[in-house]
Amino acid sequence: MGANNTTPDAACPECTLVQDRYETGPGQHVLLEPRYEPPAHTIPASHRWITNPDRKATHTGDAELPAGTFCRISHSIVCPCNEEPSGPPVLKALWRYNSGLLAHFDPRAFEAG
């Protein structure tokens, strides 16, 4: 799992939850949900990010990923200041957890296949 970058600029500007900050290009970054790397096949392609040890992240787009690949999720899709996401139950559960509606987040209860 990714290391948690706890510098102030890693806090979501909307909800203030601390996130992992990864560079996506010169002067650009993305905030990724900390401590959660789901199997890529359980997350819609539009929400998958692959990270490198040098703290750079790449959006996978519609690329076909090898079996067994894990990914990261952009915080923006599960930020409690945004509406509950549509899509797989794991995204909804993570949004509910971030919103304080779930006391615990156990991804195994929501990840399919």
N, C-alpha and C positions, 0 to 999 in steps of 0.2 A: 504494500500500500504506500501511497505517497507520503512524504514527510510534510508535516503541517507547518506552513510558513506563517508565523504569528505576528509579523510586522503589521503596524496599523493599516497600511495600504492593502492588506490582504482581507480586510473586513468588507463585506458586501456594503456598498453605499446605500442600499435600500433598507435592508433588515439588520445590518451590523453583525451578522453571524460571521465568524472567522472562516475563511476558505483557503484552499491551496492556490497560490497565484503562479501561473505558468506563462512564459513568453510564447507568443504565437508568431511574432515577426518583430522587426525593428520598431521599438516604441509601442508595441501592442501586447496585450495580455488577455488571459481569460481566467476567471475564478472557477475552480473545479471543486466539487464536493469532496471534503476530506474523508479519509479512512474508508472509502468505498470504491471498489473496482469490480463491477459486475461482468459476467461473461458477455462479450460483445453481442452475441446473437440474441440476447434478451432485451437489448436496447435498440430503439429505432435508429437507423443510420444517421439521421439528421442530428442526433444528440450524442454521438460517440466521439470521444477524444482519446488519442493515444499519447502517452507521455514518455519522455526520455529522462535518463538520469541527470542530464544537464539542465533540467527544469524548463524544457521546451515542450510544447504541446502541438499536436497536429490534428485538425478536424478530419475525420475519415471520409466525410461525404458519403457517397453511395458505393465506395470501394468494398469489394468482397474481401472479408478478412479470413485468415486461416482459422480452422477449428481450434478451439482452446485459447483464442485471443481474449484478453480482458481489456476493458476500456475505462475511461473516466466520464463523468457527466458534468456538463456545465451547470454551475449553481443557478444560473438564471432560470432554467426550466423548473427548478424545485424551490425557488425563493418564495418564502411565505408572503411576500409583498405582491406577488403575481397571483393570477388565478390558478386554481388547481389544474395541473396538466391533464390532457387527454393522453391516451396511450396505455402502455402496460401498467399493471397494478403496482409494480415496484416504484415507478415514478410518482404515482399518486401517494403511495405509502411514505416515500421520502419527503414529499411536500407536506403531508400531514404531520410527520415527525418534526420537520423544521418549523411548522406552524404551532407546535405545542399540542396538537390534537392526539398524538400518539406518544405514550410515555417511553416506548422503546422502539427502535427500528431493527428488525431482524430480516435482512434481505432474503434469507433462505425460505421464508414463509411466502415470498411474493415472486421469486424468480422462477420462470417456467422453463422446463426443458433444458 
